[in-house]
């Protein structure tokens, strides 16, 4: 990753790629899981931010996720 790309990420003009998160976590000496959680939250928000039923949809998705985990 070059300086220009990092600058765009810092300014919110570009998203990190999933595979960059563990590398960034190592550089920052941060939790990879915490950074991945924040990255996933940003991805979800980008999809639902303008949706009237965003909260309801996220609740349904959470229930579905919990059901699938329980079935395993």
RAVEN-V549362 format. One record per backbone hydrogen bond with DSSP energy under -0.5 kcal/mol. NH is the residue of the N-H (numbers start at 1). CO is the residue of the C=O. E is the energy in kcal/mol with one decimal. If there is no record, write none. Layout:
BEGIN
nh=NH co=CO e=E
nh=NH co=CO e=E
END
This chain:
BEGIN
nh=6 co=2 e=-2.2
nh=7 co=3 e=-2.5
nh=8 co=4 e=-2.0
nh=9 co=5 e=-2.0
nh=10 co=6 e=-2.6
nh=11 co=7 e=-1.9
nh=12 co=9 e=-1.1
nh=13 co=8 e=-2.5
nh=14 co=8 e=-1.1
nh=20 co=17 e=-1.8
nh=21 co=17 e=-0.7
nh=21 co=18 e=-1.3
nh=24 co=20 e=-2.5
nh=25 co=21 e=-2.8
nh=26 co=22 e=-2.0
nh=27 co=23 e=-2.2
nh=28 co=24 e=-2.8
nh=29 co=25 e=-0.8
nh=30 co=25 e=-2.6
nh=35 co=31 e=-2.3
nh=36 co=32 e=-2.5
nh=37 co=33 e=-2.4
nh=38 co=34 e=-2.2
nh=39 co=35 e=-2.4
nh=40 co=36 e=-2.9
nh=41 co=37 e=-2.4
nh=42 co=38 e=-2.1
nh=43 co=39 e=-2.1
nh=44 co=40 e=-2.6
nh=45 co=41 e=-2.6
nh=46 co=42 e=-2.3
nh=47 co=43 e=-1.3
nh=48 co=44 e=-2.1
nh=49 co=45 e=-2.2
nh=51 co=48 e=-2.1
nh=54 co=51 e=-1.3
nh=57 co=53 e=-2.6
nh=58 co=54 e=-2.4
nh=59 co=55 e=-2.0
nh=60 co=56 e=-2.2
nh=61 co=57 e=-2.4
nh=62 co=58 e=-2.2
nh=63 co=59 e=-2.3
nh=64 co=60 e=-2.6
nh=65 co=61 e=-2.6
nh=66 co=62 e=-2.5
nh=67 co=63 e=-2.4
nh=68 co=64 e=-2.3
nh=69 co=65 e=-2.1
nh=70 co=66 e=-2.1
nh=71 co=67 e=-1.7
nh=72 co=68 e=-0.7
nh=72 co=69 e=-0.7
END
